[in-house]
Amino acid sequence: MPVWKHSAKEIFMSLYYYKFAKHFVILLFVTILLSSFKSSEEISLAGKWRFKIDRDDIGIKEKWFNNSLDEEVRLPGSMAENGKGDDITLKTQWTGSIYDSSY
């Protein structure tokens, strides 16, 4: 009668982890493969853009989008990099959040 070095549970767990690892590697490969294709719907926003600071949040109501705006910024970049808006100081009000609401 043969003597088994491993219990049935150990053999089962080995097979389980092997199958898991195999599926994980396949999934990883497919993910990398798909991420290497560039979407044809991607649009670059780089360049000069006309804009106006909307401090009172009235731009949509007054349909600013129908007018030629007064100022210009270059993207990629920030308002500070373009010399627009208020100076950033320790008293600058935080307008962001600490979590990503897109999830």
Secondary structure, DSSP 8 states (H G I E B T S, - for coil): ----SS-HHHHHHHHHHHHHHHHHHHHHHHHHHHHTS--TT-----EEEEE---TTS-TTTTTGGGS--SEEEEESS-TTTTT-SS---TT----S-SS-TT-
